[in-house]
Amino acid sequence: MPELLIEFFSEEIPARMQARAADDLKRLVTEKLAANGLTFASAEAHSTPRRLALVIDGLPERTADVREEKKGPRVGAPEQAVAGFLKSAGLTSLDQCEQRDTGKGVFYFAVAEKKGRATAEVLAEIIPAVMGDFPWPKSMRWGTGTVRWVRPLHSIIALFGGAVLEGSFDLGGAQGKLVFGNSTRGHRFLSPDAFTVTDFADYKAKLRDAHVVLDRAERKAKIKADAEALAAQEGLTLSPDDGLLEEVAGLVEWPVALVGTIDEKFMDVPSEVLITSMRTHQKYFALLDKTGTMAPRFVVVANTVTADGGKAIVAGNERVLRARLSDAKFFWDQDRKTKLEDRVSKLGAITFHAKLGTVAEKVTRVQVLAAEIARAIGADADAATRAALLSKADLVTEVVGEFPEVQGIMGRYYALGEGENPAVAEAIAEHYKPLGPSDSCPTAPVSVAVALADKLDTLVGFFAIDEKPTGSKDPYALRRAALGIIRLILENGLRLSLRDMFKAAHGAYTVGGFAAADGVATDLMAFFADRLKVTLRDQGVRHDLVDAVFALGGEDDLVRLLARVKALQAFVGSEEGANLLAAYKRASNIVRIEEKKDGKAYDQPVDPALLTLAEEKDLYGALSAAGETARPLLAQEDFTGTMAALARLRGPVDAFFDKVTVNAEQADLRANRLRLLSQIRATLNAVADFSRIEG
């Protein structure tokens, strides 16, 4: 079956947009194919700095014939109804309709036979439509054209079954139209001449001959392998940087890795500053020695081959790097002339948020909260207070002003250089952590106290002024802050009350216009329940079990909550637990229906004197025993033992439903049995709200 090949050839597409653009091209084309009834076997999209390409295999020569039927009004219906039907069906008279007996009367049917179209004709319409719908984050017009595209377009390949599709894309204005063709160009410098292609295999092979590696994954693999090989020749290793690798793969079509040297005079500057400067401004890869320390070498990836083996390229990049690092070294040397503590007062000039005060005020609040948390978790409260005081001071240093990515990290270097307690210095560096699921989580007690305090202050403040995340919008990264708190608590096994911490953070604020502490704490508990589901989902824990435990109310110790949830998951995953859950739902449904019908509740104690059958007596005794056993186990936080006690209810519950008629004729027996069923619900709900658990 024929193959479709599309290529949009343009000026350089920004690296950050390429992979997404390839996915968008594939999505848009395949959606429009499906909308036109065209099936295919496979679709594969590619991107390089100067081109987007798509190949689709297994398309039919023509779209299928389609028969469309539309049912109309009954024969003999009013003229107005008939006229409306004819208009909607695009017909002029009833002679064009069929009459059919549907068994419910004779009705008019409009039948339209649509012949299939040549696929090439459909594709010629799809490609311009896709280009018009393309969701570039940023786009531009050029020349006198009116159409927007990410960068100026030069040519469009549109081949179907080896033949050029008849069509074009109108750029608007005097720019005219780009007519579909079968030619493209290779590398801008190494192979700039145009060439024609016949299909995807020919296209890919000729691009390689023209110094273009089409496959993005292949370019990434080559860059990494070549850089690692060069590092090994120097007795070094490549510093892992997947983000930089992804970006560089979008900057080159023919990657050539080269090694350069960093002047030794810059090596006393913190490696984080050197690496940030190199990767941010120059897109260089750092190299490490055998101890994991940054070596005075870097890898630059060129987009061309030179006669001198890259010597001039390396020399030019070393010259540019010297200028960059000279600035970094100057900033580093200047910053160390002023102590961190002397910089704290300057934080008063930085607004944290218009309604929440300055960064200096935030630091004051975090100091109080960090000390309180430190005392609660057995950390050094004085060290936590000191770390909180200095935690934001590096924001007003020259290095952080130039390289915001190293905030906190630079604070540690300055603190250590000033002779601060190492625990204080480490807390300054780690108080922003964890920044995401792949980031490390602080474990040092002082670091944990300050990190928690900083995030709690932010969350409580923004919730108190009603600046909460909505939908996909979270401008203040509050979801990330909540996930960070959850990780800090769970990974360090901290026994803290979330509500108490929220209220303590709320009490540290002195600005007005705040929501009440209890309301903020309630809102935050619901917010944390949602975030906890996200965290536990990655650990294979069901969201409904988290709901079931949270629904009890009053549970704000995350360590205890997690233990309860995991015990509950093991329980409902067992045969006894699954059957008991089913029995719970059955009992709850019966009680709910009867309470609604009778207009009263059946949550009163069971009357043992009215228990007439052995099965109901056994169930009553089992419920009493389970409650007596479970209560102390719950108090001891032995949730596994609690679940085991509940599991023993399965037999008596099954026997009750097999042998006992709940809706007995005698009113007092019926009411007592409903109270017994209600006791099943109450006993299980002491552990979790089983009604929230999905059966």
N, C-alpha and C positions, 0 to 999 in steps of 0.2 A: 504493500500500500504506500502511497506517496508520502514524502517527507516535506515538512514546512521548515524553512530556515529564515529567520529574521535577524538583522543586525542594524542597530542604530549607531552610526559612527559620528563622533563629535569631538569638540575640544575636551580637555581633561575634566572628568567628573570628580568632584570632591570625594576623597577616599571613604569618608564616613557614610556616604550615601550609596555606594556601589552595591554592596551585598543586598541591602533592602530593595534597591531598584531592580535587581535581577529577580528577586522574589515577586515584586509587584508586576513585572512584565509577564512572568509565568502565570500569576494569578489572574490578571486581567484578560489575557488572551484565552486561557482555558475556560474562564467563566463565559466569555462571549461565544466560544465554540459550543459549549454546552447549551447556551441559550438558543443557538441555531440548530440544535439537534445533531451536532457533529461529535462523534466519539474518536478516541485516539488511544494508542498503546502506551506512549511515554512522552514526557515533556522534561526538558533539561535547559536551565538558564545559566548564563555565564556573564561575568563582568570583568573588564580591565579598566585602566584609567581612561581609555578613549572609546570604549564600546560596550554596548549591551547586546547580548546575543541570546536567541532562543531557538531550540530545535525541537520539533514535535513530530513523532513518528506514528505511523499507522492511521493516518486520516483517510477517509473514503474519498472517491472521486466526486461523488455527488451527495447532497443531503437526501434523506428518505422522502418518498411521497407521503403526504399527510392528508388524512380524511377527518374533517372536523364536522361535528353535528351539534346543532343547537335546538333544544326543545322550545317550542312556542306555545301559544295559547290553544285552548280546546277549539275544535271546529265549531263554528257558530258563535264564537266569542264576539263581544262588541267590537265595532270597527276601530275604535281608539286603541284597544289592546293589540289588534292585528297590525295596525299601522306602526305602532311602537316597536313591535317585534321585527317587522320587515326592515325598519330603519336601522335597528341595532345589528341585524344580520347582513346589512348591505344589499338587500334585495328590493325589487320594485313591485313584484306582484306575487300573489299566492300560487301562481302557476309554477313558480320556481321552487316550491316547497313540496315535501312529501307528507302524506297523511298516514298516521299509524295508530292502530288500536293498541293502547298500552295495558288494556285490562281495566283501566279506570276511565276509559273514554277514548275518543279519537282526537289526536292532537296533531298540530302542524310541526314539522321538523325541517329546519334549514340544513342542507348538506353541502359542504364545500370541499372540493377535491383540489388540493394544492400539490402541484408537481414539484419534485425535488429540483434544487438548483445546483449548478456546478460549484464545487467547493472553492475553486479558484475565484469565482465571482464573490462568494461570501467573504473569503479572506481579504480580498481587496477592499471591502468595506470595514472589516474588523480592525485592520492595522491602523488606519487614521483615527478611528474611534478610540482605540486604546491609547494612542499618543495624546489625544485630546483629554483623556481622563487621567493621565499619569499623575500620581500624587507626590511630586517632588516637594521636599520640605522647603526648598528655595529654588526659584527659577528666574529666568531673565529673558528679555527681548534683545535682539541685536539688529544692527543695520536699520532698515526701514520696515522690518517685519513686525507683525502684531501678535504672533503666536509666541507663547512662553515655553521654554525648555530649560533644562538645568544649565546647559552650555550650548554655544552655537553648533547646530547640526550641519554635517557635511554630506552625508550620503545615507541611503537606506537600502539594505539588501532585503529582498522579499522573493524567495524562491519556493515554488511548490512543484514537487516532482521534477526538479531540475529546471523548470521554466520560470522566467521572470513574470510575476503577477502584473497585470495591467492596472496601475494605480499610482497615486502620488499623495504627498502630504503638503497641504497649502500652508506656507509660512506667513502669508498675509502681506499686504502692502506691496512694494516693488520687489520684495524678495522672491516672489513667485512660488513655484512648486518644486519640491524635491521629488523627482520621479523615481519610482522603485527601480532597482537595478540588480546587478549581480557582481558589482565590484566594490573593493574596499582597499585600505592601505595598511601596511605593516607598521613597524616601529618608526617613530617620528624622525629619528636620525640615522638609524642603521639600515632601514629598508623603507624609504619614504614613497616609493613608486606604487601606483595602483596596480591591482591584479584582479582577475575575475575568478569566480568559484562556481562549482556545479552542484555541490551538496555539502552537508555538514562535515563529512570525512575530509573532503577536499579543502574545505574552508579551514578546518583546524590544522591540517598538515601544512597548508601554504602560509598560514599565520606563523607557525613555528619556524618555517624557512625564512619568514620575514621578521624574525626576532620578536615574536609575541607569544608568550605562554598564556593561552586562553583560560585554562582552568585555575580558578583562584586557589583552591586547595593545593594544587601542584606548585603554584608560586610560593605559597606559604611554606610548604615542605622543603622546597629548594632553598629559600632564604634561611630557614632554620638549620638545615643540614650543612650548608656552606659556611654559615657563621660558626657553628659548632666545630667544623673542621678547622677553620682558621684559628679559633680559640685553642684547640688542642695542639696546633703547631707551636703555639706560644706557651704551652704548659698551663693553660687557663681553661675556664669553663664559661659558658654563656649564661648571663644572669637571666632567669626566666621572666618573660614579659609578653604574655599572650596578647594584651591590648595593643602594644606597639607592633607586634608581628602582624596583627590584623590590619593595622593602619598602613604599614609599609607595603604590604601586599597590594594595597590599593593605590600605591604611588608609582609602581614600576610595572612595565610589561615584560622586561627582560632583565631580571634581577642579577646583579653582580656584587657579591659581598667583598669588602675590602677592610683591612685593619689599619687603624690609625693610633697615634700615641698622644697621651695627655701629658703636658709638662708637669714635672715633679713638683714644681712650686705650688700647684693647685691641690696637691693630694692631702694637705692638712685641712682642707675644707671638708665638712661632713659629707660622707658619700651620698646621703640622701639628696643633698643639694646638687652635687655633681650629676647624679643620675637623672634627677628631675630636669635640670637644665638641658642635659643632652637629649633626653627623650622628648621633652616638650617643644624645644626650639629647633633641634637638629635631626630628630628621629634616629638617634644613634643607639645601638645596643651596648650595654655595659658588660665588662668581662670581670670575672672573679678569680682570685688565686686559690690555692689549695685549702686555705683556712676560711674561705668564704668572704674574704675582704676584697673590696673593689681594687682592681689592678689599674695601672696607668695606661690602659688600652681601651679602644672602643671599636665597634664594627659599624661601618656605614654601608648602606646598600645603594649602589649606583644603578642607573637605568640605561647604562650603555657600556660598551666595550671600547677601550682606548688602546692605541698603539703602544703606549708606554706601560701597559699593565695596570693602569689606574694610579700611577705615582702622582700625577698632577692633581687628580681628584682628591687623593688622600691629603696632599699638601694644602690644597685649598680648604678642605674641611678642618684640618688642624688649625689653620690660620683663623677661620671663623670661630672655632671652639675656644681658642685662646682669648678672643675678645669677649665671648660670652662668660667664660669662667673668670676672667679678670674682674668683671662686674660682681660676680658671685663672691669672689674672695674679698673684694673691697667691702661689700655689705657685711660679710662675716666678721671681718676685722673691726669694722666700725661698731657693729652691734655689741661686741664684747666689752666695749668701753663703758656701757651703761648697764647697771644691774637690773635684773628682772623686777625686783621690788620697786625700783624707782620708776618703772614704766607703768605700774598699775594705775596711777592717777590719770594717765592719758586715756585709759579706757572709758573715762567719763565723757569723752568726746565722740564715742562710737555708740550709735543707737542700736540696741538689741531689737526693739520693736517700739513703735510710737506709743503703744498702750502699756508696754511692759518695762519701759525705762531703758537705761544704758547698759552696756556690757559691764561697767564698774558695779552697777547695782545688782546685776545678775551674779557677779563674783561674790558679793557680800552675802546674797541669799544662799549660794552654793556652799560657802564656808560653813554656815550654820547647819545646813542639812547634811553635809558631808561628815561633820563631827558627830551628829546624832546617829547617822547610819553606822559610822565607825564604831561607836560604843555598842551598838546593837549586834554587830558581827564580830566583835572582839579585835578590832583594828586599833591602831594608834590614832586617837582622836586629834592630838596636836599635829601629827604629821599630815593627817587628812585636811585639817584646817589650813595648814601652810601650803599644801599642794593646791588646794582650791583657790587660795589667794593668788598664786602665781600662774594658775592654769591658762589664763588668757593673755598673759603679759606679752607673749611673743607675737601677738597680733599686731603690735605697733613696732616691730623690728623691721629693718630694711629687707632682710632675707625673706621673711614671710610675706612682706608686701610685694616682693618680686615673684615668689614661688609659694602661693597659698597652700599648695598640696603638702607642704612640710610643717604646717602649724601643729603645735604640740610636740612634734619631733625636735624642732629647734629649741623649744622651751626646755626639753630635757638636756640638750647640749649646754645651753647657757647655764642652767641650774647646776649641773655637775661642775662646770668650769668655775662657778662661784662657791663651790664647796657645800652645796645643799645636801641634805640627807638623800642617799640614793633612792630610797623608797618614795620620797617627795618628787624627785626628778622623774622617776618611772611613772608615777601617777600623772604628772603633767603630760607626758607623752601618750599615755593610754586613756586619758579621760574621755576622748571622743569615741573610743572603741566600745563594742564592735560596730563597724560601719556597714556591715552587710553579712549575709550568710556565710560568705567565704572568708571573712575577716576573723582574725584570732580574737579570743575573748580574754580580757584581763583576769588574772587569778590572784595577784598580790593583793592582800586585804586593803591597803591604803588606796591602790588604784581602783579597786572595785567600789569602794565607798565614794570616791570622787566621781567616777563614771556614772554611778547610779544617781548621785545628787544632781549632776549636770543635766541628765536626761529627764529626771523627775521635775526639775524646775521648769524646763521647757514645756513638757507636756501639760503640767498643771496650769501654767500661765496661759498657754494658747487655748486650752479648754475653758478656762475661766472667762476669757474675753470672746468666747464662742467662735474661735477660728479653728474649726475642726476639719479634718479631711472630708471631702465629699466626692463620691464616685472615684474617678481616676485622678482627681486633683488632690495633691498633698504638698503645697508649696513650702511648708516648713519641715518636711520629712518627719512628721509625727509618727507615722507607721514604723519607720525605721527606728525611731527612738524607743517605741514600745517593744519592738522585737529585741532591741539591744538590752532593755531592762529584763525581759524574759530570759534571755540567754545568760545574762550576768547572774541572775538568781538561780536558775536551774543548774547551770554548769558549775556553780560554786556551792550548790546545796544550801543556800541561805534561807533561814527560817524567819521571814519577815512578813508583816502584815501590809499588803498593798494599800488598803484603806488608810491605815495609820500614816504611811509614807506620803500618800496624796495630801492628807490633811496637814502634815508637817510642812510640806512644800508650799501649800496654800497659805499657811500662817506666816511664812517668811516674806510674803509680798506685802508691801506697804502702799501700793498704788490703789486708787479707787476704781469703782465701776466693775467690780468682780462679781461673778456668780458665787453663791454660797458654797462653802467647803463641802457640805454633804451632797449637794447636787453635782458638783464637779467630780467628787469621788464615785458617785453612782454612774455617771456618764463614762468615766474612765474605766470602771470595772467592766462595763459592757464592751467598751473598745478593746480592752485587754482580752476579753473572752474571744473576740474575733481574731485578734492577733495570735492568741495561743493556739487556736485551731490551725492557723497557717503553719506555725512552728511544729505542732504535733503531727500534722498531716504528712510532713516530710519524714517523720519517724514511723509512719504507718498506723497512726492512731485515728480512729473515726471521729468526725466532727460531732456526731450526735451524742457520743459518750461525754465529750467535753461539755456540751449543752446540759446533759443530764446531771452532771456534778455541779455546774455553775447554778443550775436552777434551784438547788437546795437553799441558796442564799447564805451569806455570811462566810463563805469559803474564800479567803483572799490570801492564803498561804500557798504559793505556787508549787512548792516542793510537795506538800501534803496533797494538794489537788492532783498533781501528776501521778503520785503513787495510787491515789484512789481511782483515777481514770484507767491506769494500766491494769490494776486488779479487776476493774469492771470489764475491761476489754477481754481479759483472759476468761472471765466468768461467762460473759454472753457468747464467747467463742466456743465454750464447751457444750456438750449435749445437754447436761442438766440445766445450764444457764439458759440455753436457747429455748428449751421446753418450758422453763419457769417464766421466761419473758412472755412466751405465748399465753401461758396461763394467767399471768398478770394482766395482759391486755384484755383477755376474755373476761376476767373478773371486773376490771375497771369499766369495760363497756356495759356489762350487765348493770352494775351499780349506777353508772351515769344515766343510763336509759330509765331505770326505775326511779331514780331521784327526780329526774325531769318530769316523769309521768305523775309521780305522787306529790311533787312540789315540796319535798323535804329531803334532808340529808340523812344518811345511814352511817354516820361516823361515830355513833355512841358505842360504849363497851358491849361486848357480847354477853348474853345471859346464859351461863353454863347450864342452868336448869332446863332451858328450852332445847338443848342439844339432844336429839332423840336417836339419831343414827350413829353407828360406830365411826363412819367415815368423817362425819362432821366433828365428832368428839376428838378423833385423831388429829384432824387439821387444827382444831383449836389448841390442842396440847402442843402440836409442832410449832405453831405460830408463837405461842408463849415461850417455848424453849428457845426458839430462834432469836426472839427479842432479847431474852435474858443473856444468851451467849454473845449476841452481836454487840450489845451496848458496851461492855468493857473492852471488847476487841477494837471497836471504833475509837474509844477513848485512848487506847494504846497505839492507835494508828496501824493496827494490824489488819489491813484491808483484805489481804489474801485470806486470812483466817475468817474474817467477816463473811466473805463470799462463800467460803466453804460451809459456814453455818447456814446460810441461806439456801445453798444447794440441797440441803437435807429436806427442804420443804417440797421438793418435786414430787416424791411419792404420795404424800398425803393430799397434795393439791390435785394430782391426777385422779386419785381414788375418789375425792369429793365430787369432781365433775362427772365421773363415770356413774356414781351411785346416788347422788343427792339431787333432788328436784328443788331448785332455789325458789321458784314461784309456787310454793305450797298453797293449798286451799286455805289453811288456817293462817290468819293474818299475822298472829304473833310469831309463828314458825318462819313465815316468809321474811318478816322484818329482821328476825335474828340471823337468818342465813345471809341476808344482804349485808348486815353488819359484819358478819364473818368474812364475806368477800371484801368488804371495805378494809378489814384488818390486814388482808393479804397486801393490799395496796399500801397501807400505812407502814407495814413492816419493811417492805422492799424500798419504799421511798425514804426511809431513814438513811439509806446508803447512797441513793441517787434517785432522781426523778425518772423512773422507768418509763413514764409516758413519753419522754423525749427520745427514747431509744427506738431506732427504726428496726422493725421486725424483719 
